[in-house]
């Protein structure tokens, strides 16, 4: 079984990726790989941030690795919070505060269309590849559900009546932006 380092310490993301790959590859988080660093996300695009994280880990370990960056892009907010999704509320950022800021900005908006977009940067055998996954949906006015993380309690994907936070992991993976990107990565790795 191939071992790949996932350049994150976000347990939610690691669990989600492992559920998607379903034992096809052995995924190591940074902590599990013995890497104790915090990689900054200084760039203005998901692509640049994902590649920055993957390059840092590849340069450090010389091992196959991948990194991802995900953003929620809301139409009526010109793509906000986008690349700043995890840091949307600034210094007081938390899942709750980020959602509060989003709902406040959307309070007077009729258009609540949004999409989650995941970019994965894989460095394998010294080659760099980019994979993208998108999940379109809407932002609702009130939180629903207790599963998931981030903006999951206020996001309903197209084709569902449930928020991501109301879904089990297998249900979420039917729609998931991260799953779509991971499936492309998996197909590439299986070649």
C-alpha positions in Angstrom: 0.0 0.0 0.0 1.4 3.4 -1.0 2.0 5.9 1.8 1.3 9.5 1.1 1.7 12.5 3.5 -1.3 14.7 3.7 0.1 18.2 4.6 -2.4 19.0 7.3 -3.1 18.5 11.0 -6.8 19.2 10.6 -8.3 16.0 12.0 -11.6 16.6 10.3 -10.0 16.8 6.9 -7.8 13.7 7.5 -10.9 11.7 8.6 -12.8 12.9 5.5 -10.0 12.0 3.1 -9.5 8.6 4.7 -13.3 7.9 4.3 -13.0 8.8 0.7 -9.9 6.8 -0.1 -11.3 3.8 1.8 -8.0 2.0 2.4 -6.6 2.5 -1.1 -3.7 4.4 0.2 -2.1 4.9 3.6 -2.6 8.6 4.5 -0.3 10.2 7.2 -1.2 13.5 8.7 1.8 15.8 9.4 1.7 14.7 13.1 1.7 11.0 12.2 4.6 11.7 9.9 6.5 13.3 12.8 6.4 16.8 11.2 5.8 19.5 13.7 5.4 22.7 11.7 2.6 25.1 10.9 2.6 25.9 7.2 1.4 29.5 6.4 -1.2 30.2 3.7 -0.1 33.6 2.6 -1.4 33.5 -1.0 -4.5 35.0 -2.6 -5.6 31.8 -4.3 -6.5 28.3 -3.2 -4.1 26.9 -5.9 -1.1 28.8 -4.6 -1.8 27.9 -1.0 -2.2 24.2 -1.7 1.0 24.1 -3.7 2.9 26.1 -1.1 2.0 23.5 1.6 2.8 20.5 -0.6 6.2 22.0 -1.7 7.2 22.7 1.9 6.5 19.1 3.0 8.1 17.6 -0.1 11.2 19.7 0.3 11.4 18.7 3.9 10.8 14.9 3.4 11.4 14.2 -0.3 8.4 11.9 0.0 5.1 11.8 -2.0 2.6 14.2 -0.5 -0.4 16.3 -1.2 -2.0 19.4 0.3 -5.4 21.0 -0.2 -7.0 24.3 0.3 -10.7 24.7 0.3 -12.9 27.8 0.1 -16.5 28.7 0.3 -17.3 31.1 -2.5 -20.6 33.0 -2.3 -22.0 34.6 -5.5 -23.6 37.7 -4.0 -20.4 38.4 -1.9 -18.1 38.4 -5.0 -16.6 35.0 -4.0 -16.1 35.7 -0.3 -15.0 34.3 2.0 -13.0 32.3 -0.6 -9.3 31.8 0.2 -9.9 33.4 3.6 -12.7 30.9 4.5 -10.9 29.6 7.7 -9.9 33.1 8.7 -13.0 35.0 7.7 -13.8 36.5 11.2 -10.2 37.7 11.5 -8.5 37.5 14.9 -11.7 36.1 16.5 -11.9 33.3 13.9 -13.7 30.1 14.8 -16.3 28.0 13.0 -19.0 29.9 14.9 -17.7 33.4 14.3 -17.0 32.7 10.6 -20.6 31.6 10.1 -21.9 34.6 12.1 -20.0 37.0 9.8 -21.2 35.2 6.7 -24.8 35.2 7.8 -24.6 38.9 8.7 -23.2 39.8 5.3 -26.0 37.7 3.6 -28.8 39.1 5.7 -30.1 41.4 3.0 -29.2 39.3 0.0 -31.6 37.4 -2.0 -29.0 35.4 -4.0 -27.7 32.8 -1.6 -26.0 30.6 -4.2 -22.5 29.4 -3.2 -20.0 26.7 -3.9 -17.3 24.9 -2.0 -14.2 24.5 -4.1 -11.2 22.3 -3.2 -7.8 22.4 -4.8 -5.4 19.6 -4.2 -1.7 19.8 -5.1 0.0 16.4 -5.3 3.7 16.0 -5.6 4.5 12.4 -6.6 7.7 11.1 -8.1 8.9 14.8 -8.2 5.9 15.8 -10.4 3.3 18.4 -9.4 -0.3 17.9 -10.3 -3.4 20.0 -9.5 -6.9 18.6 -9.0 -10.2 20.5 -8.4 -13.5 19.6 -6.9 -16.6 21.8 -6.7 -19.9 21.4 -4.9 -22.6 24.0 -5.7 -25.4 24.8 -3.2 -27.0 27.5 -1.2 -26.4 29.2 2.2 -29.4 29.0 4.6 -30.2 31.6 7.2 -30.0 29.3 10.3 -27.6 26.6 11.4 -28.9 23.0 11.1 -27.1 19.8 12.2 -24.2 18.9 14.4 -21.8 16.9 12.1 -19.1 18.2 9.9 -17.1 21.4 10.4 -16.6 24.9 9.1 -19.6 26.2 7.2 -21.3 22.7 7.0 -24.3 23.8 9.2 -25.4 26.5 6.8 -24.6 24.9 3.4 -27.1 22.7 1.5 -25.6 21.1 -1.6 -27.6 21.0 -4.9 -29.8 17.8 -5.0 -30.3 17.7 -1.2 -32.6 19.1 1.5 -30.0 18.5 4.2 -27.1 20.7 5.2 -23.7 19.0 5.3 -23.9 19.1 9.1 -27.0 17.0 9.0 -25.4 14.3 6.9 -23.4 11.2 7.8 -19.9 11.0 6.2 -21.1 8.6 3.5 -24.0 11.0 2.7 -21.7 14.0 2.6 -19.3 12.1 0.3 -22.1 11.8 -2.3 -21.9 15.6 -2.9 -18.5 16.6 -1.4 -16.1 18.9 -3.2 -13.2 17.3 -1.4 -14.4 13.8 -2.6 -14.6 15.0 -6.2 -11.0 16.3 -6.0 -9.8 13.2 -4.2 -11.4 10.9 -6.8 -9.3 12.8 -9.5 -6.2 12.4 -7.4 -6.9 8.7 -6.8 -7.5 8.0 -10.5 -4.2 9.7 -11.3 -2.3 7.7 -8.6 -3.8 4.4 -9.9 -2.4 5.0 -13.4 
